[in-house]
């Protein structure tokens, strides 16, 4: 995957190219751009699909600071869209990626054509402590320690217990475990 310098960091991204309207995919905490591979496979013949790894996650560069703020991740997304000359884009965000999308729509509406928000919130991060704990566990020990909690968040009870989906769950667990565990913790929001 190519890398691009944006907002003072190196972001890893995948770009299908093409003349279609651009769709930017922004992943959840502890994941990477591969999370959207099935959607990109379906959409790439009609849209220009760009999926990127957030700063400190996936194959993008770690940060030099002690933590990464949501504001910084949002600025990274804006810089990526600008550097690739994509805007305005259809922005698809899952969880943390959805928060990034909402912040972009508010702060940089010139870059956003539409939003697809998946399993995200506009509320004041109701599971903040849980996510901070998962990030610390991933960094200190290994992603294997947090995989059950992440999979429970990714799937509902029925899908978690469906024997017909065991291979799918195993595949996504392997995708999660392939991410590096040096994930950078989220910085507290400034007052």
N, C-alpha and C positions, 0 to 999 in steps of 0.2 A: 504494500500500500504506500502511496506517496505521502510525503510530509510537507507541510506548509508552515512558514513562520507567520504567526498571527498573534497580536497582542503580547509580544515578548516571549512567546513559547513556540514549541514545535508541536503541531497537531497532526496526527495521522488521520487520513481520510480515504474514502473510496468514492470515486466519481464515475458513474456509468457513461457520462457524456450524453450526447444527443441533443436534438433541437427542441425537445418537449419542455414544458414548464418545469422549473426546478423544484424538487422536493428535498428538504434537508431533514435528516433523521438524527435525533438526539436521544441517547440511551439513558437508562436508569443507573443509579449508584451501584457500583461493584460489577458492572457489565462493560461491554464495549460495542462497537458498531456492528459486530456480527449478530447481535440481537435482532437486527432488522433484515437479515439475509432473505428470509422467506417473502417479505413484502417487496423487497427490491427485485427479487426474481420475477415477481408478477408485474411490477410497474415499470421496469426498465425499458420496455419497448415503446412506452407512451410518454414517459417522463424522464427528465434528467435527475437521477437519484444520487444524492450525496449523503453519505453517513460518515460521521467522524467520531473519534474517541476524545472524550473530555480530557482536559489537562489533568495529569496525575492518574489517569486510568487507561486501560487498554494499552495501545502502543504509543500513545502520546507521551511527551516528556513529563517527568516529575516536575514539581514546582520547587523553587529555591526557598520559599517561605516555610513556615511551620504548618500552615493550613491554607486551604483554598476556599474563598468565599463564593457564594452563589453569584454575587455581582461579577466576580472575575470570570467565572464560567460563562456568564451571559455575555460579557464583553468579548470573550474568545469566540463565541458563536457569531456575534456581529462582525468581528474582524475576519473570520473565515468566509462568511457570506460576501463581504466586500472584496476580499482578496481574490476570490474565485469569480467575481462579477456576476453573482447569482440573483440579487434582489430585484423585485420582491419574490419571496419563495413561499411555497406551501411548507409549513414547518410542522413536523410530526415529532412529538416528545412523549416519552414514557417516564412517569414518575419524576425524577430530577430533571429529565429532559423536557417534561411538560412545564415545570416551573421556569426553566430557561426560556421556553417558548412564550409563556405569558409575560415574562419580564421584557423580552424583546418586543413583543407587541405593544407594550406600554411605553417603553423607552425609545424604541426605534421602529415605529410603525411603517416607515418607508421601506423596511426590509421584509415585511411580512405581507403575504397575499391572503393566507388563511392559516388556521391552526387546527391540528388534530391532536387532542390532548387525551392521553391514555393513562389511567390509574394515577392521577396526579391530583393536586389540590391547590387552591388559591388561599386556603387558610394558613394560619401560622404554624406550619409544620407539626402536625399532631403527633407524629412518631419520631420526633427529633432525637430523643434519648435512645430509642431502639436503634436508629440508624447510626448514631455515633458509636454505640456499643459494638455494632456489627463491623464498622470500619476499624475500630481499635483491635477487635479480635482478628480480623483479616490481616492487619498489619503485623501484629505481634506473633500470631501463631500461624495461621494459614487459612485460605478460603474454605478449606474442607470443614472448618469449625462452624462457619456461618452458612454453608450450603443448605442445610435443612430449613433454616429460617427464610432464606432467600427463595427457595423453591416454594415454600408455603405462601409467600407473598406473590409469586408468579402464577401459581395455580390456585384454584378454588378447591374446597374439600372433595368434591366429586371427582375432579380431574386428578387430584393427588392419589386417590384410591382406585382409579380406573385401571384394571390390568391391561386393557387394550392400549393404554397410553404409556406403559412402562418404558418402552424404547425411547419415546419422545422425551420423557422426563430424564432418562439416563443421558441422552444426547445434550440436553440443556444443562444438566449438572456438569458434564464434561466441559462444555463451553465456559461455564462459570469458573471451573477449576483451572482452566488455561490462562485466565487473567492473572496478572502479577499481584502479589499480595502487598505490594508497597504503596497501596492506595493512600492518597493524602487525605487527611481528615478535613472536614468542612469547618471553616472558620465561623465563629459566632457573628451574627448580623450586627452591623454597627447601629448604634442608637440614633 
